[in-house]
């Protein structure tokens, strides 16, 4: 099987690390050469110690689930003969505390809006099966215990 790499870099800029007054801004670098500014979520560590402009791990988790579901959905839809012209998802991750009181991303709700090309549109049942199959085949969804909910109003276009 394949391996996937990310390099995370942070350095203390001379701030009060032991006192907890240090910047959480850092970078994520990926094997394709892209480097992304990252930070803790401002909802966890208020600015200025976090950088609201950076991607936080919770956002990245939601985006990874959404992206994987989309890519897998496109694959299963194509195999089922549905032409997809556009796919947009306003995914939302909801935090909660687990049984030990530790915060976690309890539910990720996907809200895809899919525009179909051609004449073929999935029925409500076929659409549910496409999303089910996408979820079952999505590498990221199969790697986590977070509940993933899909709210898809049906075909457009």
N, C-alpha and C positions, 0 to 999 in steps of 0.2 A: 504494500500500500504506500501511499505518498506521505511526505512530511510537509509541514507548512511552518514557516518561520516568521517571527516578528522580533525586532530588537527594540527594547524599551530603554530610554535614556533619561535620567534625572540627575541633577547635581545641585547641591546646596550652595546657594550664592552668598554664604556668610551670614545667614539668618540664624535665629535662635531655634535650632533643631530640637534640642532636649526640652525646651520650653513649649514645643508644639507650634511655634510661630515661624513656620517655613512654608515656602511656596510649593504647591502641589503640581504646578505646570511641568510637563515633561513632553517627550516626543515618542511616537511610534514609527518605526521604519520597517518597510516591507521589502520583500525580495525583488519586486519590480522597480525599486528605486524611489517609491513615494514615501515621504516623511510627513506625518500628520501631527499637528499640535494636539496635545491631550492634557487632561487635568482631572482632578477629582470633581465630582458634581458639586455645583454651588449649593445644592440642597443638603449636602453632607458636610462640606467645609465651605463656609461663606467666603466670598471675595473680600479682600484681595488675595487671600491665601490660595484660593482656587481661581482658575481662569475660565470664565463663562464661555469664551470663544473656543476653547479646546473641546475636543470630543471626550466625554467621560465614559468610563467602562460600562455603565448602565445603558447609555445611548448606543454604544457600540454593540452591546449584546442584543438589544432590540433590533438594530440595523442588520446584524448578522443573521438573526432568525428570519427577518423579513426578506432579505436578499436571497437567502438559501431557498426559502419557500417560493419566491418568485421564479428563480432560475429553474427549480424543479417543476413548478407549475407550467412554465413555458414548454419544457420538455414533454411532460405528460399530455398537455393540450395538443401539441404538435402531433404526437403519436396517435392521438384520438381524432385527428383530422380537423382541429379547430385552428383557424388562422388568427393570431394575436397581433394587433397593430400597436397597442399601447397598454402598459401595465403601470399603475401608480399605487403606492400604498402609504397611507398615513398611519404607521404602526405606533402602538402605545404600550409601554411597559408599566405595570402597576407593582409598586413595592408593598411588602407586608413583612411581618415578623414570623419566623418559623416557630416550631414548638419549643425551641430553646431561647426564643426572644431575639434571634439574630435576623437583621433585615436581609431580604432576598427579593429577586424579581419573581413574584408569584405568578403573574399572568402576563402574557404578551398577546395583545389583540391586534390582529392584522385586519386592515380595512382596505382591501384592494379594490380598485376601480379599473376594470379591464375593458378595453375597446377591441372588439373582434372585427376582422376583415372577412371578405367573402360572404357567402350566404348561410353558412352553417353556424348555428348558435346552440350552446348547450342548454338542455332543459334544467330545471331546478335540481333534479336528481343527478343528472350528469355532471353539473357544476359541483355539487357536493362530493361526488366521487373523485373528480379531478383534484379538488383541494385535499381530500382525504389521502389520495395517492401521493400528492406532492408532499404532504406532511410525513407520511410513512417513509418516503424515499429521501427526505431532506437530511443531510448529514448532521447539520447543526441541531435540528429538532430532535434527532435521535440521540444526541449527546447530552441533553439537559433534562432536568425534572420539572422545569417550568411548564405550566399549562399554556398551550397555544390555542387561541380562539380565532376563527376566521369569520369576519362579517363581510360577506360579498353580496351586494344587492342584485347581482345578475348582469347579464350581457348588456353592453352599450355598443353603439356603432354598428 
